Amino acid sequence: MFIAHIDERGTEHVSGLGSGVTAEQAAAAMGLAPGTWREISDAEAVALLAPTLEEVRAAALEKLKAKRLAVEYAGPLVEVDGRAVRFPSEIKDETRLNSLALKFTKNPGLTEIPYWKVADGVYVTMTPALVKTVQDSGFDHINATFYVEAVKRMEIEACADAAAVEAWLAANLETGWPA
């Protein structure tokens, strides 16, 4: 059994009653004045305790942000010597790649750097052309994650109730992201 009471700001709160405690005893123990509380059913308590649409939506948007970051940082797949190699795109990885591009620019006679390690432990020989391909692919990959996130955000914001947000998450959070 539960009681609901309204505070001085008009916010309704729900409190559970311990075993063998009456609603009147609980209200008195909480210092609630007569007329400021009411006994409610378990079903009504569940409804009052359920998160609001705004709370569910905010949690969904945090999950969306986390998913976008995971996909973004995983980086693009680039073909190197006939195999697909994933080049991560966290800030540190982008910095290393930009430093490598600068090294090639400052040293025109330098045509390759062997044994460049990528995220999956594969070593590749980096050339100026491959650096440019990875940079371009990385930009396109990151931009694609932003686009997918924006579309999914609008879909979440269009959900009319918390159940619709939860259903949307289950069906759509993991789909539609760039490889």
Contacts in CASP RR format, 6 or more apart in sequence:
PFRMAT RR
TARGET T0000
AUTHOR 0000-0000-0000
METHOD contacts of the structure
MODEL  1
MFIAHIDERGTEHVSGLGSGVTAEQAAAAMGLAPGTWREISDAEAVALLA
PTLEEVRAAALEKLKAKRLAVEYAGPLVEVDGRAVRFPSEIKDETRLNSL
ALKFTKNPGLTEIPYWKVADGVYVTMTPALVKTVQDSGFDHINATFYVEA
VKRMEIEACADAAAVEAWLAANLETGWPA
1 16 0 8 1.000
1 17 0 8 1.000
1 23 0 8 1.000
1 39 0 8 1.000
1 42 0 8 1.000
2 14 0 8 1.000
2 15 0 8 1.000
2 16 0 8 1.000
2 17 0 8 1.000
2 39 0 8 1.000
2 40 0 8 1.000
2 41 0 8 1.000
2 42 0 8 1.000
2 44 0 8 1.000
2 45 0 8 1.000
3 14 0 8 1.000
3 15 0 8 1.000
3 16 0 8 1.000
3 17 0 8 1.000
3 23 0 8 1.000
3 26 0 8 1.000
3 27 0 8 1.000
3 32 0 8 1.000
3 37 0 8 1.000
3 38 0 8 1.000
3 39 0 8 1.000
3 40 0 8 1.000
4 12 0 8 1.000
4 13 0 8 1.000
4 14 0 8 1.000
4 15 0 8 1.000
4 37 0 8 1.000
4 38 0 8 1.000
4 40 0 8 1.000
4 44 0 8 1.000
4 45 0 8 1.000
4 48 0 8 1.000
5 12 0 8 1.000
5 13 0 8 1.000
5 15 0 8 1.000
5 27 0 8 1.000
5 30 0 8 1.000
5 32 0 8 1.000
5 36 0 8 1.000
5 37 0 8 1.000
5 38 0 8 1.000
6 12 0 8 1.000
6 13 0 8 1.000
6 36 0 8 1.000
6 37 0 8 1.000
7 13 0 8 1.000
12 48 0 8 1.000
14 40 0 8 1.000
14 45 0 8 1.000
14 48 0 8 1.000
14 49 0 8 1.000
15 26 0 8 1.000
15 30 0 8 1.000
16 26 0 8 1.000
16 45 0 8 1.000
17 23 0 8 1.000
17 26 0 8 1.000
18 26 0 8 1.000
23 37 0 8 1.000
23 39 0 8 1.000
27 34 0 8 1.000
27 37 0 8 1.000
40 48 0 8 1.000
50 162 0 8 1.000
51 59 0 8 1.000
51 162 0 8 1.000
52 162 0 8 1.000
53 159 0 8 1.000
53 161 0 8 1.000
53 162 0 8 1.000
53 165 0 8 1.000
55 162 0 8 1.000
56 162 0 8 1.000
56 165 0 8 1.000
56 166 0 8 1.000
57 156 0 8 1.000
57 157 0 8 1.000
57 159 0 8 1.000
57 162 0 8 1.000
57 165 0 8 1.000
60 156 0 8 1.000
60 165 0 8 1.000
60 166 0 8 1.000
60 168 0 8 1.000
60 169 0 8 1.000
61 153 0 8 1.000
61 156 0 8 1.000
63 169 0 8 1.000
63 173 0 8 1.000
64 149 0 8 1.000
64 152 0 8 1.000
64 153 0 8 1.000
64 156 0 8 1.000
64 173 0 8 1.000
65 149 0 8 1.000
67 173 0 8 1.000
67 174 0 8 1.000
67 177 0 8 1.000
68 145 0 8 1.000
68 146 0 8 1.000
68 148 0 8 1.000
68 149 0 8 1.000
68 177 0 8 1.000
71 145 0 8 1.000
71 148 0 8 1.000
71 177 0 8 1.000
71 178 0 8 1.000
72 89 0 8 1.000
72 141 0 8 1.000
72 142 0 8 1.000
72 145 0 8 1.000
73 88 0 8 1.000
73 89 0 8 1.000
73 90 0 8 1.000
74 86 0 8 1.000
74 88 0 8 1.000
74 89 0 8 1.000
74 119 0 8 1.000
75 86 0 8 1.000
75 87 0 8 1.000
75 88 0 8 1.000
75 89 0 8 1.000
75 119 0 8 1.000
75 138 0 8 1.000
75 141 0 8 1.000
75 142 0 8 1.000
76 86 0 8 1.000
76 87 0 8 1.000
76 89 0 8 1.000
76 134 0 8 1.000
76 137 0 8 1.000
76 138 0 8 1.000
76 140 0 8 1.000
76 141 0 8 1.000
76 178 0 8 1.000
77 84 0 8 1.000
77 85 0 8 1.000
77 86 0 8 1.000
77 137 0 8 1.000
77 179 0 8 1.000
78 84 0 8 1.000
78 85 0 8 1.000
78 86 0 8 1.000
78 87 0 8 1.000
78 130 0 8 1.000
78 133 0 8 1.000
78 134 0 8 1.000
78 137 0 8 1.000
79 85 0 8 1.000
80 124 0 8 1.000
80 130 0 8 1.000
81 124 0 8 1.000
83 122 0 8 1.000
85 118 0 8 1.000
85 120 0 8 1.000
85 122 0 8 1.000
85 124 0 8 1.000
86 118 0 8 1.000
86 119 0 8 1.000
86 120 0 8 1.000
87 93 0 8 1.000
87 97 0 8 1.000
87 118 0 8 1.000
87 119 0 8 1.000
87 134 0 8 1.000
87 137 0 8 1.000
87 138 0 8 1.000
88 118 0 8 1.000
88 119 0 8 1.000
89 138 0 8 1.000
89 141 0 8 1.000
89 142 0 8 1.000
93 119 0 8 1.000
97 131 0 8 1.000
97 134 0 8 1.000
97 135 0 8 1.000
98 135 0 8 1.000
100 113 0 8 1.000
100 116 0 8 1.000
100 126 0 8 1.000
100 131 0 8 1.000
101 128 0 8 1.000
101 131 0 8 1.000
101 132 0 8 1.000
101 135 0 8 1.000
103 110 0 8 1.000
103 113 0 8 1.000
104 110 0 8 1.000
104 128 0 8 1.000
104 131 0 8 1.000
111 127 0 8 1.000
111 128 0 8 1.000
112 125 0 8 1.000
112 126 0 8 1.000
112 127 0 8 1.000
113 125 0 8 1.000
113 126 0 8 1.000
114 123 0 8 1.000
114 125 0 8 1.000
114 126 0 8 1.000
115 123 0 8 1.000
115 125 0 8 1.000
116 123 0 8 1.000
116 124 0 8 1.000
116 125 0 8 1.000
116 126 0 8 1.000
117 123 0 8 1.000
118 124 0 8 1.000
124 130 0 8 1.000
141 178 0 8 1.000
144 178 0 8 1.000
145 177 0 8 1.000
145 178 0 8 1.000
148 176 0 8 1.000
148 177 0 8 1.000
148 178 0 8 1.000
152 172 0 8 1.000
152 173 0 8 1.000
155 168 0 8 1.000
155 172 0 8 1.000
156 165 0 8 1.000
156 168 0 8 1.000
156 169 0 8 1.000
159 165 0 8 1.000
159 168 0 8 1.000
END
